[in-house]
Each structure stands twice: as C-alpha cells, then as structure tokens.
Amino acid sequence: LRPTSPEAHRTPTLTLLSTAHTSGLVLSTAHTFRAPLSHRAVVTMEAKARVKGYGTISGAPPASASVDVDSSDLVELDESVIQTKRRTSPLTAGLLLCVAGAFAIAGSRMGSESSSRSKLNAATPSAHPHASSHLPLDEITASSWYIYKITASIRPGKDLLLMDFVNRYLLPDAFGMESVGCNSTHLGGDYKVNFTATGSSSTNNQIHWVNGPILNGAGVAAEWVKKILMATVGTTESREGMGLVYDSDKVTSNAFMHNKVQFYVPDLDGFAKKLDTAGVAHLKRKSTVASSSSDSTPVELGHLSIPVEAKTYEIVGPLASVSDAETLGAYDEWSAYECPSCHKLADDFETLQERYFVTDNTTTWKDSDTGEVDGRPQPMLVSVHVAVSSSQTLDDMRVDFAHLQDYTRAKWVLSTSHDATCKVASLSWESMPGVVIKYVQNNHDDLPSKDLLTEYEEVWADEYEKTFYSESKDHALPSSANWHHFLDTHIGITGTQGDDGGYCDDVFSALSQGLRNDAVGYATRDESDEVHLYVGYKGTTAWEYNLATGCSTDSISFGDICGCVAENAVNVYNRRMDTDVDSCPKPCWATDDGTRDDDECDDDSSSVYAHAH
C-alpha cells in the first residue's frame, strides 16, 4: 500500500499493488481508490466495501479511521455504518486509510475463514476476471435475465404421490415424471408469466421437485423436510389413497412458511373447492390491493397457502370470485406476527388482471381424474419468498445480493414494517415486470419456529462446508464437481450472454472468480452449450445461474446432472464406472426413446424403479 503520486497529498488514494491470497480472499492487481478532498468517509463501526465483480471486503478497522473511496459504482460503502464528514488533513486521511484497509482485509478474512477455503476450486484464481476482454460486466453479461424455474427437494420415494398432488391441487402437469439418472427423478408444474427466457415458455416456466435418494446430503435434507412438516402440519404421514395429502386438518403458520412461491389467478373458486373437498391442509388468508394506479379503493384478495414438503405454494385471487359464501369467514387477515406486508402483492388489481389476460397459457390443464380439460385458470407467477433468520443481514452488500446486482442487473430495495419486526429485501429486474424475489426476516416475538429456522440455516452452512471445502477420503475431485441435495432447492435464472452468447466464457470466468473471491461454494454442470452454476449462498435457498448460450463447456464443467452418483454429474459417473457417456443412464420405466434395446429392458423389467419405491 502506498500513495500513487505526489498528488496524493491533495487527493489521497489507496492502491492494491499485488494479488493477495488469504483463505479464499483474492485481491487483484493495481486498483486505485480515490476521492475528492471535500469528502471523507469516517468509519465508526465496521468498514464494508463492495468492488463490482469482486465481492465484499469487510472488517473492523481502528476507531475513526478515514476511508477515501470513489463515488462511482466501482466501490460502494454500507451507509448503515459509514458517516461522511469534511476533514482538513488529506495526507493524514490517506495514511489512516491504508491502516484501515489492512485491518479490514486481514481482520475479517484471516480470522473468520477456514484455511480449507483456499482450496475452494482446483484452478488458481487469475487477476481481473476480464483481463482477456478488458470489458466491464455490463457489456459481457446478458442485458436481460429471466427466472425460468423454481426447484425444491422432496423426501425420497414421494415423487409419484407428489405428481398426482401437483396436478390435482396446484398447477397443470409439466412433463409427468422423468428420471435424471437411475432412480433419481424430477417432476414439474407449469405456471405462466408475461416473459420467457431463451426457448419456449412451455419448457422454461416451471416449478420442479427433485427426488434424489443417493445424492450427497439426501438424508439430512429428508430429515429436515420431516421437521418442517411437523412444525407446519403436525405430521409426516399422508392419507391412504390420496397421494401427498397430509393426514392433518390444521396448519400452523410459522417461520418456515416464509419459504414460499406465490401465484395469481383471476378466479380462486375452483382451487378453494378442490382443497376443501379433499380436506387438504392449508391456510386461508386475505389482503387488499388498490383497484388501479389512479383508484385507491381496496380490492380484497384471498390467499390459499398450501404446504408441500419443506416449502409453501400459495394461490392468490379475488376473494369475490369464491362462490361459497359460507367459507368467506375462514379467510382471516394476516396477523401481526405473520408479517402482513410481505404477503401483499406488489401490483394493483387492474394491473394484475391485465397482465394475466394478455399472457398466454403455456399448456392445457387436464383433470387428473377425468382426463378432461380442467376449468381452473393456469396460475401466474408473482413472487418467490425466502425465509431469513435474525442471524442474517439483509443489506445490499450481502454476498448473494451483491452478485445478483452485479451479474444479473437486479435491483435491491429494503423495507421495514411499521412495528419494525419484519424486514423484506426485494430483488426485481426490468426484464421481469410483475415478479419479485422477497427475502423475509420476521423477528416477531410470537412467530413459531424462529429458532428452528436459525438451526436449519446453520445446517445448510455446515453441509456446504463439508461438500465444497473438505477433502474427500474417496476421491480428489475439484470443488465444483461436488453436489449437495440442498442445491436442488434453488431459483434458476438465465440469460443469453453478451454478443449473442459470444461472451459466455467471459461471464463464466467473471462469475466463478467472484464466487471464489467471496468463498462461496458452487457446482458447475452443462447442457448443450449452456453452463449452469448452482451456488450455495448463505441461507436456505440456492441460486442457479444458467449462462446461455455459446459457452465452451469441455474444460470448465462436469457434464450434465446425473442422479446415479452422489455428486450428480455425468463426468463423475464416467470416472466411477469407467465409461464414456454423454448422458446419465435411465431405467427402463423412464425410457421410451429407443435408447435401450427391448432385450435389455425385458431383462431389467421395471424392477429398478420398483425396488426404489
């Protein structure tokens, strides 16, 4: 650290002259931070700076040390802990800056990061991730990003029961049930939305559920599904002959129900009748939205909150559309302990209705009993909620928020309830009007299962630590070849990278470097010329970055997903089985495309799937 020139006496600067490696932290070469004389940032608590594309530097510097920073988007300081004041001694300020920077970097990283994290990835981190192109992130990343799927893990062997449940009570069936390798399966439901990613809306806009009995972490994931079900519906058992309808007539609203997906429909009646007739455990709530942007007259909306394994799926629609007047009294206002503001839809009624009706359905919903066209409207995605315990922060320099802002152009807004018990950090994108991701931190004293949510987050962190940062006794795979079943609970976002995919490799380099800089574990998989990074950010929901298209996948990924091995990668399967296949083998019950001959399937019959169930 040194002043860059004699002018530093008039304009103090901080230059990082060499690449520093300290337990996963990487600082690249020769980046200068400069501020005009009239502004000094005086650190009174903890210094935090986010360098775009590099992550966050934080720590506890000496008291009242001055930090000089550029006011552009290169560096951002956390406003909650920084106060700006005029200072009279630029030279002194510059020297203190160096001391503060050294304390911030060394104190936070060397003290808190495990030494094993320096082995986060087999590749040695390079300098600036854009060294080859010399282009900023905004030029190489996709100009438009789209959420194209929301995925959750389920308990092993519950896939058939869930497939029936989804089509009957939630969403039209997307693709039946498919093998993702051996007896690992996934199934899906189709929602609609007024945008779509590369490809067709019928293949992108889906909710997925993953059954991965042999995947790493499947056991601990299943145990936590049981704990969440006990906290929410009081049982883990289903009613005989009714699919995944839980044997319960009550739902306890709790911290875990902030992990949910929210849909809008213009007619709630058919959904309510189906749930009530079958006795499906769910909550009934209500809220209001303005009639239009120019008319504040409130319109009541009904909320049907349906727990499914470890997540809640909520259908929202006009309460006036419910035909059974006797049931209207069951729709309660959201209680204070439930954080009412986070459940309210962001748009007015006129906008919701207009957006719904100008958006085409992606499929034809068939009744699972009769095979006839189902009369219910196809749900439209409006939000995804992520539960956050009081042990976490929600500021915009939190690593996942910083990455989503830097790499996907997300916009971050933080709101607090009137009683200050609930905070909501919202992420939205110009390319996805009407859809918002909400991180909900509900600290109300009366909220059930708050402590259990904290424990759940700690388990996720511990499991990621073991998956990505620990040396394996069985193999020497690079970190990003590994997998944990928690990664199957994620939000998938995609976009065609800059130059019509021509910068895909550059974006992968930048994003993977940013993840390494912030010591965040991730798994890389590929499909065709797309690279998928499944990222284990802090909390109980992962993110998937689908970089489309034009990526060179051979040297940076581990093939497509493959549920035949614990690491969920076809290249790992090839190593283990001494084979050279491009896709994961599937059992006969899941094969109708001619990839297996009749004799082989006759010998195999359908026993593989039967044994697993």
C-alpha positions in Angstrom: 0.0 0.0 0.0 1.4 3.4 -0.9 0.3 6.8 -2.3 0.3 6.6 -6.1 1.8 10.0 -6.8 2.8 13.4 -5.2 -0.8 14.5 -6.0 -1.9 12.1 -3.2 -1.2 14.9 -0.8 -4.1 16.7 -2.3 -6.2 13.6 -3.3 -5.5 10.7 -1.0 -5.5 7.3 -2.7 -5.3 3.6 -1.9 -3.7 1.3 -4.4 -3.6 -2.5 -4.1 -0.3 -3.3 -5.7 -0.3 -7.1 -5.7 -2.6 -10.1 -5.6 -3.2 -11.2 -2.0 -4.5 -14.6 -1.1 -5.7 -15.1 2.4 -8.0 -18.1 3.0 -10.1 -17.7 -0.1 -9.9 -13.9 -0.4 -8.3 -12.7 -3.7 -7.5 -9.1 -4.3 -6.3 -8.3 -7.8 -3.5 -6.1 -9.0 -3.2 -2.3 -9.0 -6.7 -0.9 -8.4 -6.8 2.7 -7.1 -9.5 4.2 -4.9 -9.6 8.0 -5.0 -11.9 10.6 -3.5 -12.1 14.4 -3.8 -10.8 16.5 -0.9 -14.3 17.6 0.2 -15.5 14.1 1.2 -14.1 11.7 3.7 -15.9 8.6 4.9 -15.3 8.2 8.6 -15.7 4.6 9.7 -17.3 4.4 13.1 -18.2 0.8 13.3 -17.4 -1.8 10.5 -15.9 -0.9 7.2 -17.6 -2.6 4.2 -16.7 -2.1 0.5 -18.1 -3.9 -2.4 -15.9 -3.9 -5.5 -18.0 -4.7 -8.5 -17.3 -8.2 -9.8 -15.0 -9.0 -6.9 -17.3 -9.2 -3.8 -17.3 -7.6 -0.4 -14.3 -6.5 1.7 -15.3 -6.0 5.4 -13.8 -5.8 8.8 -13.3 -3.8 12.0 -10.7 -1.0 11.4 -9.2 1.3 14.1 -11.7 3.7 15.5 -12.4 6.9 13.5 -10.2 5.9 10.6 -10.8 7.7 7.4 -11.6 5.8 4.2 -11.4 7.6 0.8 -13.4 6.0 -1.9 -14.5 6.7 -5.5 -18.2 7.7 -5.6 -18.8 5.7 -8.8 -20.2 2.2 -8.9 -16.8 0.7 -8.6 -16.9 0.8 -4.8 -20.0 1.1 -2.6 -19.9 1.7 1.1 -22.5 0.4 3.5 -24.5 3.5 4.5 -25.6 2.0 7.8 -22.1 2.1 9.2 -20.5 5.0 7.3 -20.8 8.7 8.0 -19.4 11.3 5.7 -17.6 14.4 7.1 -15.2 17.1 6.0 -11.6 16.5 7.0 -8.8 19.0 7.0 -5.7 16.8 6.6 -5.7 14.7 3.3 -2.3 13.2 4.0 -3.3 12.0 7.4 -6.5 10.7 6.0 -4.7 8.8 3.3 -2.3 7.2 5.8 -5.2 6.2 8.0 -6.9 4.7 5.0 -4.0 2.4 4.4 -4.1 1.2 8.1 -7.9 0.8 8.0 -7.8 -1.2 4.8 -5.1 -3.5 6.1 -7.1 -4.1 9.3 -10.3 -4.6 7.4 -8.9 -7.1 5.0 -6.7 -9.1 7.4 -9.0 -8.9 10.4 -12.2 -10.2 8.7 -10.8 -12.7 6.3 -7.9 -14.3 8.2 -9.8 -14.5 11.4 -13.1 -15.9 10.1 -12.4 -18.0 7.0 -11.3 -21.6 7.3 -7.9 -22.4 5.8 -9.6 -25.1 3.8 -11.4 -22.5 1.8 -8.2 -21.6 -0.1 -8.8 -25.0 -1.8 -12.3 -23.9 -2.9 -11.5 -24.6 -6.5 -8.7 -26.5 -8.2 -7.9 -23.6 -10.6 -5.6 -20.9 -9.4 -7.5 -17.6 -9.4 -6.3 -15.2 -12.0 -6.1 -11.5 -11.7 -9.1 -9.4 -13.0 -11.6 -11.8 -14.5 -12.0 -9.7 -17.6 -8.3 -9.5 -18.3 -8.8 -11.1 -21.6 -11.5 -8.9 -22.9 -11.0 -5.7 -20.9 -14.7 -5.2 -21.0 -16.9 -4.3 -18.0 -19.6 -6.7 -16.7 -22.4 -4.7 -18.1 -21.1 -5.3 -21.6 -20.4 -9.0 -21.4 -23.3 -10.2 -19.3 -26.8 -10.7 -20.6 -28.8 -7.5 -20.9 -32.0 -9.4 -19.8 -32.2 -12.1 -17.2 -35.2 -14.3 -16.6 -36.3 -16.6 -13.8 -37.1 -19.8 -15.6 -37.7 -22.4 -12.8 -38.1 -22.7 -9.1 -37.0 -26.0 -7.7 -37.3 -27.9 -4.3 -36.1 -31.2 -3.0 -38.5 -33.8 -1.6 -38.2 -36.9 0.5 -37.0 -40.0 -1.3 -39.8 -42.0 -2.9 -42.5 -39.3 -2.7 -42.3 -38.4 -6.4 -45.4 -40.4 -7.6 -47.5 -39.1 -4.7 -46.5 -35.5 -5.4 -47.0 -35.8 -9.2 -50.7 -36.5 -8.5 -51.0 -33.8 -5.9 -49.5 -31.1 -8.0 -51.8 -31.6 -11.0 -54.8 -32.0 -8.7 -54.4 -29.0 -6.4 -51.7 -26.6 -7.7 -50.6 -26.5 -11.3 -51.0 -28.3 -14.6 -48.6 -31.1 -15.0 -45.4 -30.1 -16.9 -43.8 -33.3 -18.1 -45.0 -36.1 -16.0 -42.1 -37.6 -14.1 -38.6 -38.1 -15.6 -35.5 -39.8 -14.5 -32.5 -37.6 -14.0 -30.3 -40.7 -13.8 -31.1 -44.1 -12.4 -33.9 -43.8 -9.8 -33.4 -40.1 -9.1 -36.4 -38.3 -10.6 -37.9 -34.9 -11.0 -41.4 -33.7 -11.8 -42.9 -30.3 -12.6 -45.8 -28.0 -12.8 -46.3 -25.3 -15.4 -47.0 -21.7 -14.5 -47.4 -18.8 -16.8 -45.7 -15.4 -16.8 -45.5 -12.4 -19.2 -41.9 -13.0 -20.2 -39.9 -16.0 -21.1 -36.2 -17.0 -21.4 -34.5 -18.4 -24.5 -36.6 -21.2 -25.8 -40.3 -21.8 -25.4 -42.4 -20.7 -22.4 -43.7 -24.3 -22.0 -40.2 -25.6 -21.2 -39.0 -22.7 -19.1 -41.7 -21.5 -16.8 -41.9 -24.4 -14.4 -41.8 -25.5 -10.7 -39.6 -28.5 -10.3 -39.4 -31.0 -7.4 -36.4 -33.4 -7.1 -36.3 -36.9 -5.7 -32.6 -37.8 -5.3 -32.2 -40.7 -3.0 -28.5 -41.3 -3.5 -27.4 -37.7 -3.8 -25.0 -36.3 -1.3 -27.0 -34.8 1.6 -30.2 -36.6 0.7 -30.6 -38.0 4.3 -30.2 -34.7 6.1 -32.4 -32.9 3.6 -35.2 -35.5 4.2 -34.8 -35.2 7.9 -35.4 -31.5 7.7 -38.4 -31.9 5.5 -39.9 -34.0 8.3 -39.0 -31.4 10.9 -40.7 -28.7 8.9 -43.8 -30.8 8.2 -44.1 -31.5 12.0 -43.8 -27.8 12.7 -46.3 -26.9 9.9 -49.0 -29.6 9.6 -48.1 -31.8 12.7 -47.4 -35.0 10.8 -45.2 -36.5 8.1 -47.9 -39.1 7.1 -50.2 -38.9 4.1 -53.8 -40.1 3.9 -54.3 -43.6 2.4 -55.0 -43.4 -1.3 -54.9 -39.6 -1.5 -51.4 -39.0 -2.8 -49.4 -36.5 -0.8 -52.4 -35.1 1.1 -51.1 -34.9 4.6 -53.1 -36.6 7.4 -53.8 -33.3 9.1 -56.7 -30.8 9.3 -54.6 -27.8 10.5 -51.7 -25.7 9.5 -49.6 -23.7 12.0 -48.3 -20.5 10.4 -44.6 -20.4 11.2 -41.2 -19.1 10.1 -40.7 -21.8 7.5 -43.8 -20.7 5.6 -41.9 -17.6 4.5 -40.2 -20.1 2.1 -42.9 -20.0 -0.5 -43.9 -19.4 -4.1 -46.8 -17.0 -4.8 -49.1 -17.2 -7.8 -52.0 -15.1 -9.0 -55.2 -16.3 -10.6 -58.3 -14.2 -11.7 -60.7 -16.9 -10.3 -60.0 -18.5 -6.9 -63.1 -20.6 -6.7 -62.0 -23.8 -8.3 -58.8 -24.0 -6.2 -60.7 -23.4 -3.0 -63.3 -26.1 -3.7 -60.7 -28.7 -4.6 -58.8 -28.1 -1.4 -61.8 -28.0 0.8 -63.5 -31.1 -0.7 -60.4 -33.2 -0.3 -59.5 -31.8 3.2 -56.1 -30.6 2.1 -54.3 -28.8 4.9 -53.9 -25.2 4.0 -54.2 -21.7 5.4 -56.8 -19.2 4.3 -55.8 -15.5 4.5 -56.8 -12.3 2.8 -55.2 -9.0 1.9 -56.0 -5.9 -0.2 -54.6 -4.1 -3.2 -55.6 -0.8 -4.8 -58.2 -1.0 -7.6 -55.8 0.7 -10.0 -52.9 3.2 -10.2 -55.4 6.0 -10.1 -58.0 4.5 -7.7 -57.0 3.5 -4.2 -60.3 1.7 -3.5 -59.2 -1.6 -1.9 -59.9 -4.9 -3.6 -59.8 -8.0 -1.3 -57.7 -10.9 -2.4 -57.8 -14.4 -0.9 -54.7 -16.4 -0.2 -54.6 -20.2 -0.2 -51.3 -21.3 1.4 -50.5 -24.9 0.8 -47.6 -26.6 2.5 -45.8 -29.1 0.2 -42.8 -30.9 1.9 -40.4 -28.1 3.0 -42.0 -25.2 1.0 -45.3 -23.4 0.7 -47.1 -22.7 -2.5 -49.8 -20.0 -2.4 -52.6 -19.3 -4.9 -53.9 -15.7 -4.7 -57.0 -14.3 -6.4 -60.0 -12.0 -6.0 -62.0 -13.0 -2.9 -65.2 -12.0 -4.7 -64.6 -15.0 -7.0 -65.2 -17.5 -4.2 -68.8 -18.7 -4.7 -69.3 -20.5 -1.3 -70.3 -17.6 0.9 -70.1 -19.8 4.0 -66.4 -20.2 3.6 -65.6 -16.5 3.3 -65.4 -16.1 7.0 -62.5 -18.5 7.1 -60.2 -16.1 5.3 -58.5 -14.2 8.1 -56.4 -11.1 7.9 -52.7 -11.8 8.1 -51.8 -11.5 11.8 -49.1 -9.1 13.0 -46.8 -12.0 13.8 -47.0 -13.2 10.1 -45.6 -10.0 8.6 -48.7 -8.9 6.7 -46.8 -6.5 4.4 -44.6 -9.2 2.9 -47.6 -11.2 1.7 -49.3 -8.3 -0.2 -49.0 -8.3 -3.9 -46.9 -5.5 -5.4 -49.3 -4.5 -8.2 -52.8 -3.0 -8.2 -55.8 -5.1 -9.2 -56.2 -3.6 -12.7 -52.5 -4.4 -13.5 -52.8 -7.9 -12.2 -55.8 -8.6 -14.2 -54.5 -7.1 -17.4 -51.1 -8.8 -17.1 -52.8 -12.1 -16.5 -55.2 -12.0 -19.5 -52.6 -10.7 -22.0 -50.3 -13.6 -21.1 -50.9 -16.8 -23.0 -51.3 -20.1 -21.2 -48.3 -22.4 -21.7 -50.2 -25.7 -21.6 -53.6 -27.2 -21.4 -54.6 -28.3 -17.9 -56.1 -31.7 -17.9 -58.1 -33.0 -14.9 -56.1 -35.9 -13.3 -59.3 -37.9 -12.6 -61.2 -37.5 -15.8 -58.6 -36.5 -18.4 -60.9 -33.7 -19.4 -59.8 -30.0 -19.6 -59.6 -28.6 -16.1 -61.7 -25.5 -15.7 -59.2 -23.6 -13.4 -57.1 -20.8 -14.7 -53.3 -21.5 -15.0 -51.5 -19.8 -12.1 -49.2 -16.8 -13.0 -46.0 -16.4 -11.0 -45.8 -13.2 -9.0 -43.2 -13.8 -6.3 -40.8 -16.2 -4.6 -40.2 -15.7 -0.8 -37.1 -16.8 1.1 -37.2 -17.1 4.9 -34.3 -15.4 6.7 -33.5 -15.7 10.4 -32.4 -12.9 12.7 -28.8 -14.1 12.5 -28.5 -12.9 8.9 -28.3 -9.4 7.4 -30.3 -8.0 4.5 -28.1 -5.1 3.4 -27.3 -4.7 -0.3 -23.7 -5.8 0.1 -24.7 -9.2 1.4 -22.8 -11.6 -1.0 -25.8 -13.0 -2.9 -27.5 -9.7 -3.3 -24.2 -8.1 -4.5 -23.7 -10.8 -7.0 -27.3 -10.7 -8.3 -26.9 -6.9 -8.7 -23.5 -7.1 -10.4 -24.0 -10.1 -12.7 -27.8 -10.1 -13.4 -28.7 -6.3 -13.1 -31.1 -7.0 -10.2 -32.5 -4.0 -8.3 -32.5 -4.2 -4.5 -34.9 -2.5 -2.1 -35.2 -2.9 1.7 -38.4 -2.2 3.5 -39.3 -2.5 7.2 -42.8 -3.0 8.7 -44.3 -0.2 10.9 -43.7 -2.1 14.1 -40.1 -2.8 12.9 -40.5 -6.6 13.5 -40.2 -7.5 9.8 -37.8 -6.6 7.1 -38.1 -7.5 3.5 -35.3 -7.3 0.9 -36.8 -7.3 -2.5 -35.0 -8.1 -5.8 -36.5 -7.3 -9.1 -35.5 -7.0 -12.8 -36.6 -4.7 -15.6 -36.8 -7.7 -17.8 -39.3 -9.4 -15.5 -42.1 -6.9 -14.7 -44.5 -8.2 -12.1 -42.2 -10.8 -10.5 -40.2 -10.1 -7.3 -37.9 -12.2 -5.0 -38.5 -11.4 -1.4 -36.1 -12.2 1.4 -38.3 -12.1 4.5 -36.8 -11.6 8.0 -39.6 -11.9 10.5 -38.5 -11.2 14.1 -41.9 -11.0 15.7 -41.8 -12.5 19.2 -44.9 -14.6 18.5 -43.7 -16.2 15.3 -43.4 -20.0 15.8 -40.2 -21.9 14.8 -37.9 -18.9 14.6 -35.1 -20.7 16.5 -35.6 -23.8 14.4 -35.2 -21.7 11.2 -31.9 -20.5 12.6 -30.8 -24.1 13.2 -31.9 -25.0 9.7 -29.7 -22.3 8.2 -26.8 -23.5 10.3 -27.2 -27.0 9.0 -27.1 -25.7 5.4 -23.9 -23.8 6.1 -22.3 -26.9 7.7 -23.4 -29.1 4.9 -22.0 -26.7 2.3 -18.7 -26.5 4.3 -18.4 -30.3 4.1 -19.4 -30.5 0.5 -17.2 -27.8 -1.0 -14.4 -27.1 1.4 -13.5 -30.5 2.9 -11.0 -33.0 1.4 -12.7 -36.3 0.4 -11.3 -39.6 1.5 -12.7 -41.3 -1.6 -11.7 -39.0 -4.5 -9.8 -35.9 -5.5 -12.4 -34.1 -7.5 -12.3 -30.3 -7.9 -14.7 -28.5 -5.6 -17.2 -27.5 -8.3 -17.6 -31.2 -9.3 -19.3 -31.8 -5.9 -23.0 -31.6 -5.1 -25.4 -31.4 -2.1 -29.1 -32.1 -2.3 -29.7 -28.7 -0.7 -28.7 -27.2 -4.1 -31.8 -28.8 -5.5 -33.8 -26.1 -3.6 -33.0 -23.2 -5.8 -34.2 -20.3 -8.0 -33.0 -20.7 -11.6 -32.2 -17.5 -13.6 -31.0 -17.4 -17.1 -30.0 -15.1 -20.0 -28.2 -15.1 -23.3 -24.9 -13.5 -22.5 -23.4 -10.6 -24.4 -22.6 -10.6 -28.1 -25.4 -13.2 -28.6 -23.6 -15.6 -26.3 -20.2 -14.8 -27.6 -19.1 -13.6 -24.1 -20.4 -16.6 -22.3 -16.9 -17.9 -21.4 -16.0 -14.4 -20.2 -19.1 -14.3 -18.0 -18.3 -17.7 -16.6 -14.8 -16.6 -15.8 -16.1 -13.4 -14.0 -18.8 -15.1 -12.1 -16.8 -18.1 -11.0 -13.9 -15.7 -9.9 -16.4 -13.6 -7.9 -17.7 -16.7 -6.2 -14.1 -17.8 -5.3 -13.3 -14.3 -4.1 -16.2 -14.5 -1.7 -15.5 -18.1 -0.7 -18.9 -19.3 -1.9 -19.2 -22.9 -3.0 -20.7 -23.8 -6.3 -21.2 -26.7 -8.7 -20.9 -26.4 -12.5 -22.9 -28.5 -14.9 -23.7 -28.1 -18.5 -26.4 -28.9 -21.0 -25.5 -28.4 -24.7 -23.7 -25.1 -24.9 -25.1 -23.8 -21.6 -23.2 -23.7 -18.4 -25.2 -24.0 -15.1 -23.6 -22.8 -11.9 -25.5 -24.0 -8.8 -24.4 -21.7 -6.0 -24.6 -22.4 -2.3 -25.2 -18.9 -0.9 -25.9 -18.4 2.8 -29.4 -19.3 3.7 -32.0 -22.0 2.8 -32.3 -21.3 -0.9 -29.6 -21.7 -3.6 -29.4 -19.9 -6.9 -28.7 -21.4 -10.3 -27.1 -19.2 -13.0 -27.8 -20.6 -16.4 -25.4 -19.0 -18.8 -26.9 -19.2 -22.3 -25.5 -19.7 -24.9 -22.2 -20.3 -26.6 -20.2 -21.5 -23.6 -17.2 -23.8 -24.1 -18.1 -26.4 -21.6 -15.5 -29.2 -22.0 -12.9 -27.8 -19.7 -15.0 -26.0 -17.1 -17.9 -28.3 -16.3 -18.5 -31.8 -15.3 -21.2 -32.8 -17.8 -24.9 -32.8 -17.3 -26.6 -33.7 -14.0 -26.6 -37.4 -13.2 -28.5 -38.8 -10.2 -26.7 -42.2 -10.5 -23.8 -40.8 -8.4 -23.8 -38.7 -5.2 -22.1 -35.8 -7.0 -24.9 -35.6 -9.6 -22.5 -35.2 -12.6 -22.2 -37.5 -15.6 -18.5 -37.0 -15.8 -18.1 -38.2 -12.3 -20.3 -41.2 -13.2 -17.9 -41.9 -16.1 -14.9 -41.9 -13.8 -16.6 -44.2 -11.3 -18.0 -46.6 -13.9 -15.1 -46.4 -16.3 -17.5 -45.4 -19.1 -17.7 -42.5 -21.6 -21.3 -41.5 -21.9 -22.7 -38.0 -22.6 -25.9 -38.5 -20.6 -26.8 -40.3 -17.5 -28.3 -43.8 -17.9 -32.0 -44.2 -17.1 -34.0 -47.3 -16.0 -36.4 -48.9 -18.5 -39.5 -47.4 -16.9 -38.2 -44.0 -17.8 -37.0 -44.9 -21.3 -39.3 -44.7 -24.3 -37.0 -43.0 -26.8 -35.2 -46.2 -28.1 -32.0 -45.6 -26.2 -32.2 -49.0 -24.6 -33.0 -52.2 -26.6 -36.0 -54.3 -25.8 -34.0 -57.3 -24.7 -32.2 -55.3 -22.1 -35.4 -53.8 -20.8 -37.1 -57.1 -20.8 -34.3 -58.5 -18.6 -34.4 -55.4 -16.4 -38.2 -55.1 -16.5 -39.3 -52.3 -14.3 -37.6 -53.6 -11.2 -35.1 -50.7 -10.7 -37.9 -48.3 -10.1 -40.0 -50.8 -8.1 -37.1 -51.6 -5.8 -36.6 -47.9 -5.1 -40.2 -47.5 -4.2 
